Every structure is written in structure tokens, then in C-alpha cells.
Amino acid sequence: RIAAKRKAEAEMHTIPHCFDQCVTDVYQGLNSVEKNCMRDCYFKKLSSQDDLIVYLMQRQAIETVKEAKERLV
């Protein structure tokens, strides 16, 4: 869970690192392999963003439960 959070934070506001590995020459246009590779990278970035959002929602829920317990005591 912590590793997913760190990965998500690292890729949240950056171009996915694998874009550099996908494209060799932008001046010739992209071939189908490069396009598929970039598409995969993009979806990995979206997945990382989703992982971070889920993590933050879980963290907020835990804090809310802790606060509710403290109010009852």
C-alpha cells in the first residue's frame, strides 16, 4: 500500500517515465508499437492517480473514525 502511494505521488504531475522508452524518433511520426506503448503508459498514470485517490479516501475515513471515537470517550 505504501509503495503504491509513493509510486502514485511520483507520477501524479509528471509525464510517465516510460514515454521516453516508447518513442525513439518523433520526427518520423509514431508507429503502432510506439502508440500502443504510450497508451499503456498513459493508462498506468491514470491508475496511479486512482490509487492515490483511494489511499487518501481511506486515510480520511480512518481519521474520521478516530475523531468519532474520541468524541464518545
C-alpha positions as CSV (number, residue, x, y, z in Angstrom):
1,R,0.0,0.0,0.0
2,I,2.8,2.4,0.8
3,A,4.7,1.5,-2.3
4,A,1.6,2.3,-4.4
5,K,1.2,5.6,-2.7
6,R,4.8,6.6,-3.4
7,K,4.5,5.5,-7.0
8,A,1.3,7.4,-7.4
9,E,2.8,10.6,-5.9
10,A,5.9,10.3,-8.1
11,E,3.8,10.1,-11.3
12,M,0.9,12.3,-10.4
13,H,2.2,15.5,-12.1
14,T,4.8,14.2,-14.4
15,I,5.0,12.6,-17.8
16,P,5.2,8.9,-17.2
17,H,8.8,7.8,-17.2
18,C,8.2,5.1,-19.8
19,F,7.3,7.7,-22.5
20,D,11.0,8.1,-23.1
21,Q,11.3,4.3,-23.6
22,C,8.4,4.2,-26.1
23,V,9.4,6.8,-28.6
24,T,12.7,6.7,-30.5
25,D,12.2,9.4,-33.1
26,V,9.3,11.9,-33.0
27,Y,10.2,13.5,-36.4
28,Q,9.3,10.4,-38.3
29,G,5.9,10.0,-36.7
30,L,4.8,7.3,-34.3
31,N,4.4,3.7,-35.4
32,S,1.8,1.4,-34.0
33,V,4.2,-0.1,-31.4
34,E,5.1,3.3,-30.1
35,K,1.5,4.4,-30.0
36,N,0.5,1.3,-28.0
37,C,3.4,1.8,-25.6
38,M,2.4,5.4,-25.0
39,R,-1.2,4.4,-24.5
40,D,-0.1,1.8,-21.9
41,C,2.0,4.5,-20.1
42,Y,-1.0,6.9,-20.1
43,F,-3.3,4.2,-18.5
44,K,-0.6,3.4,-15.9
45,K,-0.5,7.1,-15.0
46,L,-4.3,7.1,-14.6
47,S,-4.1,4.0,-12.5
48,S,-1.5,5.7,-10.2
49,Q,-3.8,8.7,-9.8
50,D,-6.7,6.4,-8.9
51,D,-4.5,4.5,-6.4
52,L,-3.6,7.8,-4.7
53,I,-7.2,9.0,-4.5
54,V,-8.3,5.7,-3.0
55,Y,-5.4,5.9,-0.5
56,L,-6.4,9.4,0.5
57,M,-10.0,8.5,0.9
58,Q,-9.1,5.5,3.2
59,R,-6.8,7.8,5.2
60,Q,-9.6,10.3,5.7
61,A,-12.1,7.6,6.7
62,I,-9.6,6.3,9.3
63,E,-9.2,9.9,10.7
64,T,-12.9,10.4,10.8
65,V,-13.4,7.2,12.8
66,K,-10.7,8.1,15.2
67,E,-12.2,11.5,15.8
68,A,-15.6,10.0,16.3
69,K,-14.2,7.6,18.9
70,E,-12.5,10.4,20.8
71,R,-15.8,12.4,20.9
72,L,-17.5,9.4,22.5
73,V,-15.0,9.0,25.3
